[in-house]
C-alpha cells in the first residue's frame, strides 16, 4: 500500500468485496473516485473508510447464525 492509498486489490480486500464489485461501484454517486498514477487507480483509505461507515457490509449467504 502506498501511504494513505490502496490499489484495487487492496481496496477490495479492505472493504471485503470482490475486485469487480469495486469497479462496479465506481459508477455510483457516493463511491470515492480513485486518483490515477499512470493507468493505475488508487483509492484514498480515509475515503473508503467513510464510504464503508455509510454502507455497512451485507451478510454473506454462508454467514447466517
C-alpha positions as CSV (number, residue, x, y, z in Angstrom):
1,X,0.0,0.0,0.0
2,X,1.2,3.5,-0.8
3,X,1.0,5.8,2.2
4,X,-2.7,6.5,2.6
5,X,-3.8,4.9,-0.8
6,X,-4.7,1.5,-1.9
7,X,-4.7,-0.4,-5.2
8,X,-7.8,-2.0,-6.5
9,X,-6.8,-5.4,-5.0
10,X,-6.0,-3.8,-1.6
11,X,-9.2,-1.7,-1.6
12,X,-11.4,-4.7,-2.4
13,X,-9.8,-6.7,0.4
14,X,-10.1,-3.8,2.8
15,X,-13.8,-3.5,2.0
16,X,-14.3,-7.3,1.9
17,X,-15.7,-7.2,-1.6
18,X,-14.5,-8.7,-4.9
19,X,-12.4,-6.5,-7.1
20,X,-15.0,-6.5,-9.8
21,X,-17.6,-5.2,-7.3
22,X,-15.1,-2.4,-6.5
23,X,-15.0,-1.4,-10.2
24,X,-18.8,-1.7,-10.5
25,X,-19.3,0.7,-7.5
26,X,-17.2,3.3,-9.3
27,X,-20.4,4.4,-11.2
28,X,-22.4,5.0,-8.1
29,X,-22.8,8.7,-6.9
30,X,-21.3,8.3,-3.4
31,X,-18.4,5.9,-4.0
32,X,-15.0,7.5,-3.8
33,X,-13.3,8.3,-7.1
34,X,-9.8,7.0,-7.5
35,X,-6.8,9.0,-8.5
36,X,-4.6,7.7,-11.2
37,X,-0.9,7.1,-11.2
38,X,-0.3,6.3,-14.8
39,X,-3.0,3.8,-15.6
40,X,-3.3,2.5,-12.0
41,X,-6.3,3.7,-10.0
42,X,-5.6,4.3,-6.3
43,X,-8.2,4.9,-3.6
44,X,-7.7,7.1,-0.6
45,X,-8.1,4.9,2.5
46,X,-9.9,7.6,4.5
47,X,-12.5,7.9,1.7
48,X,-13.0,4.2,1.6
49,X,-13.5,4.0,5.3
50,X,-16.0,6.9,5.2
51,X,-17.9,5.1,2.5
52,X,-17.9,1.8,4.4
53,X,-19.3,3.6,7.5
54,X,-22.2,4.8,5.5
55,X,-22.7,1.4,3.8
56,X,-22.3,-1.5,6.3
57,X,-21.3,-4.8,4.8
58,X,-24.1,-7.1,3.9
59,X,-24.2,-10.6,5.4
60,X,-22.9,-13.3,3.1
61,X,-25.1,-16.3,2.5
62,X,-22.9,-18.7,4.3
63,X,-22.5,-16.5,7.4
64,X,-26.0,-16.9,8.9
65,X,-26.3,-17.6,12.6
